[in-house]
């Protein structure tokens, strides 16, 4: 087993374990613990991105998710100061059982299709001409301002709208019942 | 030439997506629901980058960039909604936000 494959297994295993800690009630009862487990998962996924030669995206993952998004989550968890009331009366409802079963069926069917479709797939050779810069800032940046120029500009509008919306929604109403 | 099989990358993406989907459908804490949505989006990103690596085409990296921006926007508005919901009813339990239920 090569070092690359070993690193992938370690990172993928840690990512899935962290994701389970986010979702499973015994671990995720405290939202702060769930946020920290999500942090670990996102950091491991950033490592997987590096293994996939997506260097720029890995850096962005750390900056945007592990940095900004997780700080936001942690701040809100602290601001709300939730009591440990949740899951004291955790109950298994038919709806939840159906949801898990449906997801399991989806996962198994998709896994079957994925295995069939990706059998014998060979990765592109990154030492080939034109691919040395694969995943770097120059390579991805050129795609962003040529092929993806319109969605890229729309992204800035989306972020502006999100900022305004977040401020407006979270603002304390003046003199209101809030 | 990487030694990681494509099917393994896609299995990781599928696992993250499925775990996130279960979290969205079963958890009642709005904050944890938002975190599960982040997991699902990350699963999609892993699949994007896996396919990009196999085709040697970095177009998907730009798509992942846009997915990240959408996720950041979604989480900022979602957390603002969580704060508004909490201020309204002192809870972030989505099962108790039943004002619109007929």
HADDOCK unambig.tbl for C-alpha pairs under 7 A between the chains (distance, minus, plus):
assign (segid A and resid 4 and name CA) (segid B and resid 3 and name CA) 6.76 0.50 0.50
assign (segid A and resid 5 and name CA) (segid B and resid 3 and name CA) 6.16 0.50 0.50
assign (segid A and resid 5 and name CA) (segid B and resid 4 and name CA) 5.42 0.50 0.50
assign (segid A and resid 12 and name CA) (segid B and resid 12 and name CA) 6.39 0.50 0.50
assign (segid A and resid 16 and name CA) (segid B and resid 15 and name CA) 6.93 0.50 0.50
assign (segid A and resid 16 and name CA) (segid B and resid 16 and name CA) 6.43 0.50 0.50
assign (segid A and resid 19 and name CA) (segid B and resid 16 and name CA) 6.80 0.50 0.50
assign (segid A and resid 19 and name CA) (segid B and resid 19 and name CA) 6.71 0.50 0.50
assign (segid A and resid 20 and name CA) (segid B and resid 19 and name CA) 6.69 0.50 0.50
assign (segid A and resid 23 and name CA) (segid B and resid 23 and name CA) 5.01 0.50 0.50
assign (segid A and resid 31 and name CA) (segid B and resid 31 and name CA) 6.94 0.50 0.50
assign (segid A and resid 31 and name CA) (segid B and resid 32 and name CA) 6.54 0.50 0.50
assign (segid A and resid 34 and name CA) (segid B and resid 32 and name CA) 6.99 0.50 0.50
assign (segid A and resid 52 and name CA) (segid B and resid 49 and name CA) 6.93 0.50 0.50
assign (segid A and resid 52 and name CA) (segid B and resid 50 and name CA) 6.71 0.50 0.50
assign (segid A and resid 52 and name CA) (segid B and resid 53 and name CA) 6.16 0.50 0.50
assign (segid A and resid 57 and name CA) (segid B and resid 61 and name CA) 6.74 0.50 0.50
assign (segid A and resid 57 and name CA) (segid B and resid 65 and name CA) 6.96 0.50 0.50
assign (segid A and resid 69 and name CA) (segid B and resid 72 and name CA) 6.51 0.50 0.50
assign (segid A and resid 76 and name CA) (segid B and resid 79 and name CA) 6.99 0.50 0.50
assign (segid A and resid 96 and name CA) (segid B and resid 25 and name CA) 6.87 0.50 0.50
assign (segid A and resid 96 and name CA) (segid B and resid 26 and name CA) 5.35 0.50 0.50
assign (segid A and resid 99 and name CA) (segid B and resid 22 and name CA) 6.65 0.50 0.50
assign (segid A and resid 99 and name CA) (segid B and resid 25 and name CA) 6.21 0.50 0.50
assign (segid A and resid 100 and name CA) (segid B and resid 22 and name CA) 5.80 0.50 0.50
assign (segid A and resid 103 and name CA) (segid B and resid 18 and name CA) 6.15 0.50 0.50
assign (segid A and resid 103 and name CA) (segid B and resid 22 and name CA) 6.68 0.50 0.50
assign (segid A and resid 107 and name CA) (segid B and resid 14 and name CA) 6.72 0.50 0.50
assign (segid A and resid 107 and name CA) (segid B and resid 18 and name CA) 6.46 0.50 0.50
assign (segid A and resid 111 and name CA) (segid B and resid 11 and name CA) 6.81 0.50 0.50
assign (segid A and resid 114 and name CA) (segid B and resid 7 and name CA) 6.59 0.50 0.50
assign (segid A and resid 115 and name CA) (segid B and resid 7 and name CA) 5.93 0.50 0.50
assign (segid A and resid 118 and name CA) (segid B and resid 6 and name CA) 6.41 0.50 0.50
assign (segid A and resid 118 and name CA) (segid B and resid 7 and name CA) 5.81 0.50 0.50
assign (segid A and resid 121 and name CA) (segid B and resid 6 and name CA) 6.86 0.50 0.50
assign (segid A and resid 122 and name CA) (segid B and resid 54 and name CA) 6.61 0.50 0.50
assign (segid A and resid 123 and name CA) (segid B and resid 1 and name CA) 6.14 0.50 0.50
assign (segid A and resid 123 and name CA) (segid B and resid 2 and name CA) 6.56 0.50 0.50
assign (segid A and resid 123 and name CA) (segid B and resid 53 and name CA) 6.56 0.50 0.50
assign (segid A and resid 123 and name CA) (segid B and resid 54 and name CA) 4.12 0.50 0.50
assign (segid A and resid 123 and name CA) (segid B and resid 55 and name CA) 6.74 0.50 0.50
assign (segid A and resid 124 and name CA) (segid B and resid 1 and name CA) 6.56 0.50 0.50
assign (segid A and resid 124 and name CA) (segid B and resid 53 and name CA) 6.65 0.50 0.50
assign (segid A and resid 124 and name CA) (segid B and resid 54 and name CA) 5.14 0.50 0.50
assign (segid A and resid 124 and name CA) (segid B and resid 55 and name CA) 5.59 0.50 0.50
assign (segid A and resid 124 and name CA) (segid B and resid 56 and name CA) 5.01 0.50 0.50
assign (segid A and resid 125 and name CA) (segid B and resid 1 and name CA) 5.00 0.50 0.50
assign (segid A and resid 126 and name CA) (segid B and resid 1 and name CA) 6.51 0.50 0.50
assign (segid A and resid 134 and name CA) (segid B and resid 58 and name CA) 6.53 0.50 0.50
assign (segid A and resid 135 and name CA) (segid B and resid 58 and name CA) 6.19 0.50 0.50
assign (segid A and resid 140 and name CA) (segid B and resid 58 and name CA) 6.37 0.50 0.50
assign (segid A and resid 140 and name CA) (segid B and resid 61 and name CA) 6.32 0.50 0.50
assign (segid A and resid 140 and name CA) (segid B and resid 62 and name CA) 6.15 0.50 0.50
assign (segid A and resid 143 and name CA) (segid B and resid 59 and name CA) 6.29 0.50 0.50
assign (segid A and resid 143 and name CA) (segid B and resid 62 and name CA) 6.57 0.50 0.50
assign (segid A and resid 144 and name CA) (segid B and resid 62 and name CA) 5.72 0.50 0.50
assign (segid A and resid 155 and name CA) (segid B and resid 66 and name CA) 6.68 0.50 0.50
assign (segid A and resid 155 and name CA) (segid B and resid 69 and name CA) 6.61 0.50 0.50
assign (segid A and resid 159 and name CA) (segid B and resid 73 and name CA) 5.71 0.50 0.50
assign (segid A and resid 162 and name CA) (segid B and resid 73 and name CA) 5.20 0.50 0.50
assign (segid A and resid 162 and name CA) (segid B and resid 76 and name CA) 6.88 0.50 0.50
assign (segid A and resid 162 and name CA) (segid B and resid 77 and name CA) 6.06 0.50 0.50
assign (segid A and resid 165 and name CA) (segid B and resid 77 and name CA) 6.42 0.50 0.50
assign (segid A and resid 166 and name CA) (segid B and resid 76 and name CA) 6.05 0.50 0.50
assign (segid A and resid 166 and name CA) (segid B and resid 77 and name CA) 4.72 0.50 0.50
assign (segid A and resid 166 and name CA) (segid B and resid 80 and name CA) 5.19 0.50 0.50
assign (segid A and resid 169 and name CA) (segid B and resid 80 and name CA) 5.78 0.50 0.50
assign (segid A and resid 169 and name CA) (segid B and resid 81 and name CA) 6.36 0.50 0.50
assign (segid A and resid 169 and name CA) (segid B and resid 84 and name CA) 6.49 0.50 0.50
assign (segid A and resid 170 and name CA) (segid B and resid 80 and name CA) 4.73 0.50 0.50
assign (segid A and resid 170 and name CA) (segid B and resid 81 and name CA) 6.77 0.50 0.50
assign (segid A and resid 170 and name CA) (segid B and resid 83 and name CA) 6.06 0.50 0.50
assign (segid A and resid 170 and name CA) (segid B and resid 84 and name CA) 5.65 0.50 0.50
assign (segid A and resid 178 and name CA) (segid B and resid 87 and name CA) 6.31 0.50 0.50
assign (segid A and resid 178 and name CA) (segid B and resid 88 and name CA) 6.47 0.50 0.50
